[in-house]
Amino acid sequence: MRTLDIIEFVVAHPQGVVAQQVAAALQIPVSSLSYLLATLCERSYLRRDGRRYVAGDGLDRLRLPPAARTIEERVGPQVTALRRALNETVSFFVPVGWELEARVTEAADQFLRYSISAGARAPLHCMAAGKAVLASFDEPTLHRYFAEAERRLFTPRTIVDEAAIRREIDAVREAGWAFTDEEFTLGVCGMARTVVIAGAPVGALAIALPKLRYTEAVKVDSMERLLRACTALARED
Protein backbone atom coordinates (compact mmCIF):
# COMPACT_ATOMS: atom_id res chain seq x y z
CA MET A 1 0.00 0.00 0.00
CA ARG A 2 2.82 2.41 0.82
CA THR A 3 4.44 1.74 -2.55
CA LEU A 4 1.21 2.50 -4.39
CA ASP A 5 0.65 5.60 -2.26
CA ILE A 6 4.11 6.89 -3.18
CA ILE A 7 3.57 6.33 -6.89
CA GLU A 8 0.18 8.04 -6.83
CA PHE A 9 1.56 10.99 -4.85
CA VAL A 10 4.49 11.52 -7.22
CA VAL A 11 2.30 11.20 -10.34
CA ALA A 12 -0.06 13.81 -8.88
CA HIS A 13 2.87 16.27 -8.72
CA PRO A 14 4.36 16.45 -12.24
CA GLN A 15 6.87 19.07 -11.10
CA GLY A 16 8.41 16.47 -8.79
CA VAL A 17 8.60 16.11 -5.02
CA VAL A 18 11.41 15.78 -2.50
CA ALA A 19 11.56 12.92 -0.03
CA GLN A 20 10.52 15.14 2.90
CA GLN A 21 7.28 16.03 1.10
CA VAL A 22 6.46 12.38 0.55
CA ALA A 23 7.24 11.48 4.17
CA ALA A 24 5.12 14.33 5.54
CA ALA A 25 2.16 13.77 3.22
CA LEU A 26 1.99 9.99 3.56
CA GLN A 27 3.32 9.68 7.11
CA ILE A 28 5.98 7.16 6.14
CA PRO A 29 9.09 6.87 8.35
CA VAL A 30 12.19 8.17 6.61
CA SER A 31 14.01 4.84 7.05
CA SER A 32 11.26 2.95 5.21
CA LEU A 33 10.77 5.70 2.64
CA SER A 34 14.42 5.70 1.57
CA TYR A 35 14.28 2.00 0.77
CA LEU A 36 10.97 2.27 -1.10
CA LEU A 37 12.12 5.26 -3.17
CA ALA A 38 15.38 3.53 -4.05
CA THR A 39 13.54 0.39 -5.15
CA LEU A 40 11.05 2.36 -7.27
CA CYS A 41 13.92 4.20 -8.96
CA GLU A 42 15.79 0.93 -9.52
CA ARG A 43 12.73 -0.47 -11.29
CA SER A 44 12.29 2.81 -13.25
CA TYR A 45 8.83 3.53 -11.83
CA LEU A 46 10.32 6.75 -10.47
CA ARG A 47 13.46 8.67 -11.37
CA ARG A 48 15.48 11.32 -9.62
CA ASP A 49 15.76 14.81 -11.05
CA GLY A 50 18.23 16.41 -8.68
CA ARG A 51 16.62 16.17 -5.25
CA ARG A 52 13.15 15.65 -6.70
CA TYR A 53 11.39 12.44 -7.61
CA VAL A 54 9.29 12.31 -10.78
CA ALA A 55 7.41 9.57 -12.66
CA GLY A 56 9.69 7.18 -14.51
CA ASP A 57 9.54 5.24 -17.78
CA GLY A 58 8.54 2.07 -15.96
CA LEU A 59 5.03 3.42 -15.47
CA ASP A 60 4.67 3.91 -19.22
CA ARG A 61 5.75 0.32 -19.83
CA LEU A 62 2.97 -0.96 -17.58
CA ARG A 63 0.43 0.35 -20.09
CA LEU A 64 2.06 -1.39 -23.05
CA PRO A 65 0.72 -4.74 -24.31
CA PRO A 66 3.22 -7.58 -23.80
CA ALA A 67 4.05 -7.75 -27.52
CA ALA A 68 5.25 -4.13 -27.44
CA ARG A 69 7.83 -4.84 -24.72
CA THR A 70 11.28 -6.30 -25.24
CA ILE A 71 12.00 -9.84 -24.11
CA GLU A 72 14.14 -8.43 -21.30
CA GLU A 73 11.29 -6.20 -20.11
CA ARG A 74 8.92 -9.16 -20.08
CA VAL A 75 11.28 -11.55 -18.32
CA GLY A 76 12.79 -9.03 -15.88
CA PRO A 77 9.92 -9.02 -13.35
CA GLN A 78 10.02 -12.82 -13.17
CA VAL A 79 13.77 -12.76 -12.56
CA THR A 80 13.30 -10.24 -9.75
CA ALA A 81 10.42 -12.18 -8.19
CA LEU A 82 12.39 -15.45 -8.21
CA ARG A 83 15.52 -13.86 -6.77
CA ARG A 84 13.55 -12.24 -3.95
CA ALA A 85 11.63 -15.43 -3.15
CA LEU A 86 14.67 -17.73 -3.17
CA ASN A 87 17.55 -15.33 -2.44
CA GLU A 88 19.62 -17.20 -5.00
CA THR A 89 21.06 -16.00 -8.31
CA VAL A 90 18.51 -15.97 -11.14
CA SER A 91 19.36 -15.24 -14.77
CA PHE A 92 17.74 -15.16 -18.18
CA PHE A 93 19.97 -16.31 -21.05
CA VAL A 94 19.62 -16.23 -24.81
CA PRO A 95 21.70 -18.15 -27.37
CA VAL A 96 24.26 -16.14 -29.32
CA GLY A 97 26.02 -18.38 -31.80
CA TRP A 98 27.10 -21.43 -29.83
CA GLU A 99 27.18 -19.56 -26.52
CA LEU A 100 24.78 -18.19 -23.92
CA GLU A 101 24.49 -14.49 -23.19
CA ALA A 102 23.07 -13.30 -19.88
CA ARG A 103 20.46 -10.66 -20.67
CA VAL A 104 18.82 -10.23 -17.25
CA THR A 105 20.48 -11.38 -14.04
CA GLU A 106 20.14 -10.73 -10.32
CA ALA A 107 22.61 -12.14 -7.81
CA ALA A 108 21.73 -13.60 -4.45
CA ASP A 109 22.06 -11.31 -1.46
CA GLN A 110 24.30 -13.77 0.36
CA PHE A 111 28.02 -13.83 1.08
CA LEU A 112 28.49 -17.18 -0.66
CA ARG A 113 26.85 -16.94 -4.09
CA TYR A 114 27.26 -17.46 -7.80
CA SER A 115 27.00 -14.40 -9.99
CA ILE A 116 27.26 -13.51 -13.67
CA SER A 117 27.09 -10.05 -15.22
CA ALA A 118 24.52 -9.00 -17.82
CA GLY A 119 26.15 -9.35 -21.22
CA ALA A 120 28.57 -12.05 -20.10
CA ARG A 121 28.92 -15.14 -22.29
CA ALA A 122 29.03 -18.77 -21.17
CA PRO A 123 29.18 -22.15 -22.96
CA LEU A 124 26.07 -24.13 -23.78
CA HIS A 125 27.25 -27.63 -22.91
CA CYS A 126 27.91 -27.18 -19.19
CA MET A 127 25.28 -24.67 -18.07
CA ALA A 128 21.73 -25.63 -17.07
CA ALA A 129 20.41 -22.81 -19.27
CA GLY A 130 22.62 -24.07 -22.07
CA LYS A 131 21.15 -27.56 -21.90
CA ALA A 132 17.66 -26.06 -21.96
CA VAL A 133 18.58 -24.05 -25.05
CA LEU A 134 20.15 -27.08 -26.74
CA ALA A 135 16.92 -28.99 -26.12
CA SER A 136 15.03 -26.33 -28.07
CA PHE A 137 17.23 -26.77 -31.18
CA ASP A 138 16.00 -28.82 -34.12
CA GLU A 139 18.17 -31.68 -35.37
CA PRO A 140 19.95 -29.76 -38.18
CA THR A 141 20.92 -27.03 -35.71
CA LEU A 142 22.08 -29.60 -33.16
CA HIS A 143 24.16 -31.33 -35.85
CA ARG A 144 25.89 -28.04 -36.68
CA TYR A 145 26.43 -27.35 -32.99
CA PHE A 146 28.24 -30.63 -32.40
CA ALA A 147 30.27 -30.16 -35.57
CA GLU A 148 31.33 -26.57 -34.85
CA ALA A 149 31.22 -25.78 -31.13
CA GLU A 150 34.20 -26.12 -28.83
CA ARG A 151 33.26 -28.07 -25.71
CA ARG A 152 35.89 -27.34 -23.10
CA LEU A 153 36.43 -29.31 -19.91
CA PHE A 154 35.89 -26.77 -17.10
CA THR A 155 35.77 -29.16 -14.15
CA PRO A 156 36.16 -32.93 -13.72
CA ARG A 157 32.36 -33.13 -13.95
CA THR A 158 32.00 -31.29 -17.28
CA ILE A 159 30.23 -33.38 -19.92
CA VAL A 160 31.85 -33.00 -23.34
CA ASP A 161 31.02 -36.27 -25.12
CA GLU A 162 28.37 -35.81 -27.82
CA ALA A 163 26.46 -38.98 -26.92
CA ALA A 164 26.36 -38.01 -23.25
CA ILE A 165 25.20 -34.48 -24.03
CA ARG A 166 22.50 -35.86 -26.32
CA ARG A 167 21.26 -37.99 -23.41
CA GLU A 168 21.06 -34.83 -21.31
CA ILE A 169 19.12 -33.11 -24.11
CA ASP A 170 16.70 -36.04 -24.36
CA ALA A 171 16.09 -35.86 -20.60
CA VAL A 172 15.36 -32.11 -20.82
CA ARG A 173 12.92 -32.66 -23.67
CA GLU A 174 11.13 -35.42 -21.75
CA ALA A 175 10.89 -33.72 -18.35
CA GLY A 176 11.26 -30.04 -19.19
CA TRP A 177 14.13 -29.58 -16.72
CA ALA A 178 17.83 -29.01 -17.23
CA PHE A 179 20.30 -29.47 -14.37
CA THR A 180 24.01 -29.04 -13.78
CA ASP A 181 26.11 -30.29 -10.89
CA GLU A 182 29.51 -28.56 -10.72
CA GLU A 183 29.92 -28.84 -14.50
CA PHE A 184 30.94 -25.21 -15.14
CA THR A 185 32.04 -24.07 -11.67
CA LEU A 186 33.06 -26.31 -8.78
CA GLY A 187 30.67 -26.02 -5.85
CA VAL A 188 27.82 -24.61 -7.94
CA CYS A 189 24.60 -26.33 -9.05
CA GLY A 190 21.94 -25.03 -11.38
CA MET A 191 18.54 -25.68 -12.88
CA ALA A 192 16.79 -24.15 -15.87
CA ARG A 193 13.77 -24.26 -18.12
CA THR A 194 13.27 -23.08 -21.67
CA VAL A 195 11.40 -19.78 -21.92
CA VAL A 196 8.67 -19.84 -24.56
CA ILE A 197 7.04 -16.57 -25.63
CA ALA A 198 4.39 -16.33 -28.34
CA GLY A 199 4.84 -20.04 -28.98
CA ALA A 200 8.57 -19.89 -29.73
CA PRO A 201 11.60 -20.65 -27.52
CA VAL A 202 13.55 -17.45 -26.84
CA GLY A 203 16.07 -18.52 -24.18
CA ALA A 204 16.21 -20.06 -20.74
CA LEU A 205 15.52 -19.00 -17.17
CA ALA A 206 18.00 -20.40 -14.67
CA ILE A 207 18.73 -20.56 -10.95
CA ALA A 208 22.30 -21.07 -9.73
CA LEU A 209 23.38 -21.66 -6.14
CA PRO A 210 26.17 -23.12 -4.02
CA LYS A 211 25.93 -26.90 -3.72
CA LEU A 212 25.99 -26.75 0.09
CA ARG A 213 22.59 -24.96 0.02
CA TYR A 214 21.14 -27.23 -2.67
CA THR A 215 19.00 -29.41 -0.43
CA GLU A 216 16.06 -31.47 -1.65
CA ALA A 217 13.63 -28.97 -0.11
CA VAL A 218 15.34 -26.08 -1.86
CA LYS A 219 15.32 -27.99 -5.13
CA VAL A 220 11.59 -28.70 -4.93
CA ASP A 221 10.73 -25.11 -3.98
CA SER A 222 12.95 -23.70 -6.74
CA MET A 223 11.44 -26.00 -9.36
CA GLU A 224 7.89 -25.03 -8.39
CA ARG A 225 8.66 -21.32 -8.57
CA LEU A 226 10.63 -21.59 -11.80
CA LEU A 227 7.84 -23.57 -13.42
CA ARG A 228 5.27 -20.91 -12.43
CA ALA A 229 7.48 -18.15 -13.83
CA CYS A 230 7.96 -19.89 -17.19
CA THR A 231 4.26 -20.79 -17.40
CA ALA A 232 3.30 -17.16 -16.78
CA LEU A 233 5.61 -15.98 -19.57
CA ALA A 234 4.25 -18.58 -21.97
CA ARG A 235 0.68 -17.40 -21.32
CA GLU A 236 1.40 -13.76 -22.25
CA ASP A 237 -0.13 -12.67 -25.52
C-alpha positions in Angstrom: 0.0 0.0 0.0 2.8 2.4 0.8 4.4 1.7 -2.5 1.2 2.5 -4.4 0.7 5.6 -2.3 4.1 6.9 -3.2 3.6 6.3 -6.9 0.2 8.0 -6.8 1.6 11.0 -4.9 4.5 11.5 -7.2 2.3 11.2 -10.3 -0.1 13.8 -8.9 2.9 16.3 -8.7 4.4 16.4 -12.2 6.9 19.1 -11.1 8.4 16.5 -8.8 8.6 16.1 -5.0 11.4 15.8 -2.5 11.6 12.9 0.0 10.5 15.1 2.9 7.3 16.0 1.1 6.5 12.4 0.6 7.2 11.5 4.2 5.1 14.3 5.5 2.2 13.8 3.2 2.0 10.0 3.6 3.3 9.7 7.1 6.0 7.2 6.1 9.1 6.9 8.4 12.2 8.2 6.6 14.0 4.8 7.0 11.3 3.0 5.2 10.8 5.7 2.6 14.4 5.7 1.6 14.3 2.0 0.8 11.0 2.3 -1.1 12.1 5.3 -3.2 15.4 3.5 -4.0 13.5 0.4 -5.2 11.1 2.4 -7.3 13.9 4.2 -9.0 15.8 0.9 -9.5 12.7 -0.5 -11.3 12.3 2.8 -13.3 8.8 3.5 -11.8 10.3 6.7 -10.5 13.5 8.7 -11.4 15.5 11.3 -9.6 15.8 14.8 -11.0 18.2 16.4 -8.7 16.6 16.2 -5.2 13.2 15.7 -6.7 11.4 12.4 -7.6 9.3 12.3 -10.8 7.4 9.6 -12.7 9.7 7.2 -14.5 9.5 5.2 -17.8 8.5 2.1 -16.0 5.0 3.4 -15.5 4.7 3.9 -19.2 5.8 0.3 -19.8 3.0 -1.0 -17.6 0.4 0.4 -20.1 2.1 -1.4 -23.0 0.7 -4.7 -24.3 3.2 -7.6 -23.8 4.0 -7.8 -27.5 5.2 -4.1 -27.4 7.8 -4.8 -24.7 11.3 -6.3 -25.2 12.0 -9.8 -24.1 14.1 -8.4 -21.3 11.3 -6.2 -20.1 8.9 -9.2 -20.1 11.3 -11.6 -18.3 12.8 -9.0 -15.9 9.9 -9.0 -13.3 10.0 -12.8 -13.2 13.8 -12.8 -12.6 13.3 -10.2 -9.7 10.4 -12.2 -8.2 12.4 -15.4 -8.2 15.5 -13.9 -6.8 13.6 -12.2 -3.9 11.6 -15.4 -3.1 14.7 -17.7 -3.2 17.5 -15.3 -2.4 19.6 -17.2 -5.0 21.1 -16.0 -8.3 18.5 -16.0 -11.1 19.4 -15.2 -14.8 17.7 -15.2 -18.2 20.0 -16.3 -21.0 19.6 -16.2 -24.8 21.7 -18.2 -27.4 24.3 -16.1 -29.3 26.0 -18.4 -31.8 27.1 -21.4 -29.8 27.2 -19.6 -26.5 24.8 -18.2 -23.9 24.5 -14.5 -23.2 23.1 -13.3 -19.9 20.5 -10.7 -20.7 18.8 -10.2 -17.3 20.5 -11.4 -14.0 20.1 -10.7 -10.3 22.6 -12.1 -7.8 21.7 -13.6 -4.5 22.1 -11.3 -1.5 24.3 -13.8 0.4 28.0 -13.8 1.1 28.5 -17.2 -0.7 26.9 -16.9 -4.1 27.3 -17.5 -7.8 27.0 -14.4 -10.0 27.3 -13.5 -13.7 27.1 -10.0 -15.2 24.5 -9.0 -17.8 26.1 -9.3 -21.2 28.6 -12.0 -20.1 28.9 -15.1 -22.3 29.0 -18.8 -21.2 29.2 -22.1 -23.0 26.1 -24.1 -23.8 27.2 -27.6 -22.9 27.9 -27.2 -19.2 25.3 -24.7 -18.1 21.7 -25.6 -17.1 20.4 -22.8 -19.3 22.6 -24.1 -22.1 21.2 -27.6 -21.9 17.7 -26.1 -22.0 18.6 -24.0 -25.1 20.1 -27.1 -26.7 16.9 -29.0 -26.1 15.0 -26.3 -28.1 17.2 -26.8 -31.2 16.0 -28.8 -34.1 18.2 -31.7 -35.4 19.9 -29.8 -38.2 20.9 -27.0 -35.7 22.1 -29.6 -33.2 24.2 -31.3 -35.8 25.9 -28.0 -36.7 26.4 -27.4 -33.0 28.2 -30.6 -32.4 30.3 -30.2 -35.6 31.3 -26.6 -34.9 31.2 -25.8 -31.1 34.2 -26.1 -28.8 33.3 -28.1 -25.7 35.9 -27.3 -23.1 36.4 -29.3 -19.9 35.9 -26.8 -17.1 35.8 -29.2 -14.1 36.2 -32.9 -13.7 32.4 -33.1 -14.0 32.0 -31.3 -17.3 30.2 -33.4 -19.9 31.9 -33.0 -23.3 31.0 -36.3 -25.1 28.4 -35.8 -27.8 26.5 -39.0 -26.9 26.4 -38.0 -23.2 25.2 -34.5 -24.0 22.5 -35.9 -26.3 21.3 -38.0 -23.4 21.1 -34.8 -21.3 19.1 -33.1 -24.1 16.7 -36.0 -24.4 16.1 -35.9 -20.6 15.4 -32.1 -20.8 12.9 -32.7 -23.7 11.1 -35.4 -21.7 10.9 -33.7 -18.3 11.3 -30.0 -19.2 14.1 -29.6 -16.7 17.8 -29.0 -17.2 20.3 -29.5 -14.4 24.0 -29.0 -13.8 26.1 -30.3 -10.9 29.5 -28.6 -10.7 29.9 -28.8 -14.5 30.9 -25.2 -15.1 32.0 -24.1 -11.7 33.1 -26.3 -8.8 30.7 -26.0 -5.8 27.8 -24.6 -7.9 24.6 -26.3 -9.0 21.9 -25.0 -11.4 18.5 -25.7 -12.9 16.8 -24.1 -15.9 13.8 -24.3 -18.1 13.3 -23.1 -21.7 11.4 -19.8 -21.9 8.7 -19.8 -24.6 7.0 -16.6 -25.6 4.4 -16.3 -28.3 4.8 -20.0 -29.0 8.6 -19.9 -29.7 11.6 -20.6 -27.5 13.6 -17.4 -26.8 16.1 -18.5 -24.2 16.2 -20.1 -20.7 15.5 -19.0 -17.2 18.0 -20.4 -14.7 18.7 -20.6 -11.0 22.3 -21.1 -9.7 23.4 -21.7 -6.1 26.2 -23.1 -4.0 25.9 -26.9 -3.7 26.0 -26.7 0.1 22.6 -25.0 0.0 21.1 -27.2 -2.7 19.0 -29.4 -0.4 16.1 -31.5 -1.6 13.6 -29.0 -0.1 15.3 -26.1 -1.9 15.3 -28.0 -5.1 11.6 -28.7 -4.9 10.7 -25.1 -4.0 12.9 -23.7 -6.7 11.4 -26.0 -9.4 7.9 -25.0 -8.4 8.7 -21.3 -8.6 10.6 -21.6 -11.8 7.8 -23.6 -13.4 5.3 -20.9 -12.4 7.5 -18.2 -13.8 8.0 -19.9 -17.2 4.3 -20.8 -17.4 3.3 -17.2 -16.8 5.6 -16.0 -19.6 4.3 -18.6 -22.0 0.7 -17.4 -21.3 1.4 -13.8 -22.2 -0.1 -12.7 -25.5 
